[in-house]
Amino acid sequence: MVAHTPNLMDEDKLPLLGSRYVDVKSLPWETGRWEGIRSKTLMEDPERGLKTALIEWSPGASLPFHEHMDIEQSYILEGSLCDEEGECSAGEFVWRPIGNRHHAYSPNGCVLLAIFLKPNKNLEGPYADITEIEKADA
């Protein structure tokens, strides 16, 4: 599968090399495996693991301990996102290098724009040792 935007109306009718203008408001919120966290996938390339998403965290939502298999970038639009090393608030940016391991949580909730070059590897919980791509294939 090539890069695309899930739920983008009439994407299949666009020219192969045409720009993809995404009406983010019209995309549905998707619930994932982690309670209190939902997202809108703006672009993904499953073969490469690349994903750009708008992610909303409810107050108190958290991710279990995980490892970044490639660089992850997060720009916080509202609220704040925390880990063991610090807190990133609205209007701020944090990125994590390959191999970074941490828990992530949002005490008061947040909305962020995230760019993943490869899926995370879960190190604890029910999906330990399974990447996001492997879980989708299972």
C-alpha positions in Angstrom: 0.0 0.0 0.0 1.3 3.5 -0.9 1.1 6.6 1.3 -2.5 7.7 1.8 -4.9 9.4 4.2 -7.4 6.9 5.7 -11.0 8.2 5.4 -10.1 10.9 2.8 -13.1 11.2 0.6 -12.5 10.3 -3.1 -8.7 9.8 -2.5 -8.9 6.9 -5.0 -9.9 9.4 -7.7 -6.9 11.7 -7.3 -4.0 11.6 -9.7 -1.2 9.4 -8.5 1.2 12.3 -8.1 -1.5 14.9 -7.1 -1.4 16.9 -3.9 -3.6 15.6 -1.1 -5.6 18.5 0.6 -7.0 17.1 3.8 -10.0 18.6 5.5 -9.0 17.6 9.0 -12.3 18.6 10.5 -14.1 16.1 8.4 -11.9 13.1 9.3 -13.4 10.9 12.0 -11.7 10.5 15.4 -10.3 6.9 15.7 -10.1 5.1 19.0 -7.0 3.0 19.5 -5.9 0.4 22.0 -5.0 2.9 24.7 -7.8 4.2 26.8 -8.4 8.0 26.6 -6.3 8.5 23.5 -7.8 9.0 20.0 -6.4 10.2 16.7 -7.0 11.4 13.2 -4.5 9.9 10.8 -3.5 12.7 8.4 -1.1 10.6 6.3 0.4 7.1 6.6 2.7 4.8 4.6 2.3 1.4 6.2 5.2 -0.1 4.2 7.6 2.4 5.6 6.0 2.9 9.0 5.6 6.6 8.4 2.6 8.3 10.0 1.5 11.8 10.7 -1.5 12.2 13.1 -3.5 14.6 15.2 -3.7 12.9 18.6 -6.1 13.8 21.5 -5.3 12.7 25.0 -8.0 12.8 27.7 -7.0 14.1 31.1 -5.0 11.3 32.9 -4.4 9.2 29.7 -1.1 7.4 29.5 1.0 5.1 27.3 2.9 2.2 28.8 6.7 2.0 28.6 7.8 2.0 24.9 10.8 2.5 22.7 11.0 4.7 19.6 12.4 2.8 16.7 13.1 6.0 14.8 12.7 9.7 15.5 9.3 10.9 16.8 8.3 14.5 16.7 5.4 16.1 18.6 4.1 19.7 18.5 1.7 20.4 21.3 -1.4 22.4 20.2 -3.4 22.3 23.5 -2.6 21.1 27.0 0.6 19.3 27.9 2.3 16.0 27.4 4.8 14.6 30.0 7.3 11.8 30.5 10.1 11.1 33.0 12.3 13.8 31.5 9.9 16.7 31.4 6.7 18.4 30.2 5.9 19.9 26.8 3.1 22.5 26.8 1.0 24.2 24.2 3.1 25.9 21.6 6.1 23.8 22.4 7.8 21.0 20.5 9.6 17.8 21.6 11.3 15.2 19.6 12.8 11.9 20.6 15.8 10.1 19.1 16.0 6.5 17.9 16.1 4.2 21.0 14.4 6.7 23.4 12.4 4.8 26.0 9.8 6.3 28.2 6.2 6.4 29.6 4.1 9.2 28.3 1.1 10.8 30.1 -1.1 13.8 30.0 -2.4 14.9 33.5 -4.8 17.5 32.1 -5.3 16.3 28.5 -3.7 17.6 25.3 -4.0 17.7 21.5 -0.8 17.3 19.5 0.5 16.8 16.0 2.8 13.8 15.9 5.1 12.5 13.2 6.4 9.0 13.4 9.1 7.6 11.0 8.5 4.1 12.3 6.0 2.6 14.8 6.9 2.4 18.5 7.8 -0.9 20.1 5.7 -1.6 23.2 7.9 -2.8 26.2 5.1 -3.5 28.7 1.4 -4.3 28.8 -0.7 -6.5 26.6 1.1 -5.5 23.4 4.7 -5.8 24.7 7.2 -6.6 22.0 4.7 -5.9 19.2 5.1 -2.8 17.0 2.1 -0.9 15.7 2.5 -2.5 12.2 2.8 -6.0 13.6 -0.3 -5.5 15.7 -2.3 -4.3 12.6 -1.2 -7.5 10.8 -2.1 -9.8 13.7 
